[in-house]
């Protein structure tokens, strides 16, 4: 469920564009005006604003935002204003450039998007970088990480609800055997996670828990220092329990010395139109503190105001 609040009636796009142009004019930028418009428009409306702004003023509004705004606020507004597929392509490209074994952004994009959304992100990647996402993943990762990530980002999963219970039982047994043998990079284990529909994986993991007594995530915690296992756990959780996965990302981003603005920005910008309301409810259930309050405590200024607006908790 989305947290985005769009005003009714919606102002004409020409009016939005004129107001945004005024917000950039003069000596100082009117950040409040920018937030009041962009934080309350959906993806198709933001796309139309971007097109109309370019037609009216001969400049991409993204470049204007880059010039006029700074720091985490600029990053959040810019990511939010992007078309979702283009945004995912940019996030994926950044992840390949600064890849570390603990970076889970590629897993997150590959596992929490629908097949069509992932395909659209890959097409946007082609258009932006003149090469494929798969090429960059192959170039910037090695060993087990490449073995897992390449099929994940290449996948086009079946989206239906149909489940083969016989197959689920067989593959649950197979997964348990491989994990018991610590064969975490096994071809079949990766094939199941990278190609099966989410409904089928759910059925398989339910069989796994019922047959062997443990949730698969618990069995994948055998070695807390094994970073590849951390990536496998992120893959499983983001595939079948995305809200819980994002709660963990947010809790890690907020509840530590020094806020991880990159992770906080990414989750809010990518989930506000999808399921941020559910994520926020789950966050409060697990942490006893509302997500909005946690964000306000850890952030300041226009960055805080934009985050709160995307959470649907401002006055607009």
JOJO-V294467 format. One record per residue. N is the residue number from 1. NEAR is the number of other ideal C-beta (glycine too) atoms within 10 Angstrom. Layout:
N/NEAR
N/NEAR
//
This chain:
1/12
2/16
3/22
4/20
5/16
6/11
7/11
8/5
9/5
10/13
11/13
12/10
13/16
14/11
15/11
16/21
17/22
18/16
19/15
20/22
21/15
22/11
23/21
24/19
25/11
26/8
27/4
28/9
29/18
30/16
31/18
32/11
33/14
34/23
35/23
36/18
37/21
38/23
39/24
40/20
41/21
42/13
43/16
44/9
45/16
46/20
47/16
48/14
49/20
50/17
51/14
52/18
53/21
54/15
55/9
56/13
57/15
58/7
59/13
60/13
61/25
62/17
63/11
64/17
65/21
66/14
67/12
68/18
69/21
70/12
71/11
72/21
73/24
74/17
75/19
76/25
77/26
78/20
79/18
80/25
81/22
82/21
83/15
84/20
85/21
86/20
87/21
88/25
89/24
90/18
91/20
92/25
93/16
94/14
95/23
96/22
97/9
98/9
99/19
100/9
101/15
102/9
103/18
104/21
105/20
106/26
107/26
108/25
109/25
110/28
111/25
112/21
113/21
114/11
115/14
116/11
117/15
118/24
119/14
120/18
121/23
122/21
123/15
124/22
125/25
126/13
127/10
128/12
129/16
130/7
131/12
132/15
133/28
134/15
135/14
136/20
137/22
138/15
139/12
140/16
141/20
142/11
143/10
144/17
145/21
146/14
147/16
148/24
149/26
150/20
151/17
152/22
153/25
154/16
155/16
156/11
157/20
158/13
159/11
160/10
161/10
162/8
163/17
164/15
165/12
166/8
167/15
168/21
169/16
170/13
171/23
172/22
173/15
174/17
175/25
176/17
177/13
178/18
179/21
180/11
181/9
182/12
183/12
184/19
185/15
186/17
187/11
188/13
189/19
190/21
191/13
192/20
193/20
194/21
195/16
196/22
197/18
198/19
199/18
200/22
201/23
202/17
203/20
204/26
205/22
206/16
207/20
208/23
209/15
210/10
211/12
212/16
213/9
214/14
215/14
216/22
217/17
218/11
219/18
220/22
221/14
222/12
223/12
224/8
225/6
226/16
227/15
228/16
229/19
230/18
231/23
232/23
233/21
234/23
235/24
236/21
237/22
238/23
239/23
240/19
241/16
242/20
243/19
244/16
245/24
246/28
247/23
248/18
249/22
250/25
251/15
252/12
253/22
254/20
255/12
256/10
257/4
258/7
259/19
260/15
261/18
262/14
263/18
264/23
265/24
266/23
267/20
268/27
269/24
270/21
271/23
272/23
273/17
274/19
275/18
276/26
277/18
278/17
279/26
280/26
281/16
282/19
283/25
284/16
285/9
286/12
287/16
288/7
289/13
290/15
291/26
292/18
293/12
294/21
295/24
296/16
297/12
298/18
299/22
300/12
301/11
302/21
303/24
304/16
305/19
306/27
307/28
308/19
309/23
310/27
311/23
312/18
313/18
314/17
315/6
316/13
//
